[in-house]
Amino acid sequence: MKRTFTFTKRRLIGFLCWSLLPTLAIIFGIMILTYGVRLNYGASLAFIVLSLLAIGLLALLMFSNCKNVWKAILSVVFLYCFATSFFFLTFITSLKQVKHYEAEELSQHYETVCAEMPHMPQLSQIGQPVDVDSYYALRSMGIFSTETDYLICRYTPEEYKLQKAALEEKYVFQEENLVGYQGNENEPSVQVGDYRFRMLSVEEYSLDYPKSFVLIGYSDDACEIVYMAPYSFDQDDISSLENYITFDCVWEYVLKESSED
């Protein structure tokens, strides 16, 4: 005779422990590891909906008959193993993309950049460079991404000295250290290789640090001035500004491409 489950409080509690609680544990665990609200809301919602749909199907299976109980439990275990593996691969998988704009394409692209970030200099405001390059860099790691627009200006030694000195007159630079939502403190000026990067004043220009801001870098050896505007919607803190420039803004890749051009 086929034995069936009855809907009891004890079995309901057991079902919640096997399904909903692990779901919440995984979600809160990911939020802690990614500094809370940095977790992408769309991915969170998708994960919750997927889990609830699977849980609903498992509920029908668990309450149908005794023979399917272990199948349901194993299915729940498989579900969470799969979800955990998915998020693990999300964090260790990263994408780096750098696009170089030249000639007419440079002007069109950079006009868009200036419209979105008005504190970047107009092409008519950078003096007489020997060469100008514009780059768009994307660093994507799973559900997180950082977009950075670059303008790299190369000068003769004489023109470089003039333009470097003019930066102090054109811009107000950040003087005080910056603190993110998680309490990490960064100096507004850092040395990355041969380049000294300085941040524009967050208060003066109403910048949304650490999500969006402007850095100006210069190298006396290369006679170059670099303007860069990183943007990351879900960036809540920066543990190291030097590492952020190097890795999140993929500066090393941009510099390599710029040197080869």
Rosetta blueprint (number, residue, H / E / L):
1 M L
2 K L
3 R L
4 T L
5 F L
6 T L
7 F L
8 T L
9 K H
10 R H
11 R H
12 L H
13 I H
14 G H
15 F H
16 L H
17 C H
18 W H
19 S L
20 L H
21 L H
22 P H
23 T H
24 L H
25 A H
26 I H
27 I H
28 F H
29 G H
30 I H
31 M H
32 I H
33 L H
34 T L
35 Y L
36 G H
37 V H
38 R H
39 L L
40 N L
41 Y H
42 G H
43 A H
44 S H
45 L H
46 A H
47 F H
48 I H
49 V H
50 L H
51 S H
52 L H
53 L H
54 A H
55 I H
56 G H
57 L H
58 L H
59 A H
60 L H
61 L H
62 M H
63 F L
64 S L
65 N L
66 C H
67 K H
68 N H
69 V H
70 W H
71 K H
72 A H
73 I H
74 L H
75 S H
76 V H
77 V H
78 F H
79 L H
80 Y H
81 C H
82 F H
83 A H
84 T H
85 S H
86 F H
87 F H
88 F H
89 L H
90 T H
91 F H
92 I H
93 T L
94 S E
95 L E
96 K E
97 Q E
98 V E
99 K E
100 H E
101 Y E
102 E L
103 A H
104 E H
105 E H
106 L H
107 S H
108 Q H
109 H H
110 Y H
111 E H
112 T H
113 V H
114 C H
115 A H
116 E H
117 M L
118 P L
119 H L
120 M L
121 P L
122 Q L
123 L H
124 S H
125 Q H
126 I L
127 G L
128 Q L
129 P L
130 V L
131 D E
132 V E
133 D E
134 S E
135 Y E
136 Y E
137 A E
138 L E
139 R E
140 S E
141 M E
142 G L
143 I L
144 F E
145 S E
146 T E
147 E E
148 T E
149 D E
150 Y E
151 L E
152 I E
153 C E
154 R E
155 Y L
156 T L
157 P H
158 E H
159 E H
160 Y H
161 K H
162 L H
163 Q H
164 K H
165 A H
166 A H
167 L H
168 E H
169 E H
170 K H
171 Y L
172 V L
173 F E
174 Q L
175 E L
176 E L
177 N L
178 L E
179 V E
180 G L
181 Y L
182 Q L
183 G L
184 N L
185 E E
186 N E
187 E L
188 P L
189 S E
190 V E
191 Q E
192 V E
193 G L
194 D L
195 Y E
196 R E
197 F E
198 R E
199 M E
200 L E
201 S L
202 V L
203 E L
204 E L
205 Y L
206 S L
207 L L
208 D E
209 Y L
210 P L
211 K L
212 S E
213 F L
214 V L
215 L E
216 I E
217 G E
218 Y E
219 S E
220 D L
221 D L
222 A L
223 C L
224 E E
225 I E
226 V E
227 Y E
228 M E
229 A E
230 P E
231 Y E
232 S L
233 F L
234 D L
235 Q L
236 D L
237 D L
238 I L
239 S L
240 S L
241 L H
242 E H
243 N H
244 Y H
245 I H
246 T H
247 F H
248 D H
249 C L
250 V L
251 W H
252 E H
253 Y H
254 V H
255 L H
256 K H
257 E H
258 S H
259 S H
260 E H
261 D L
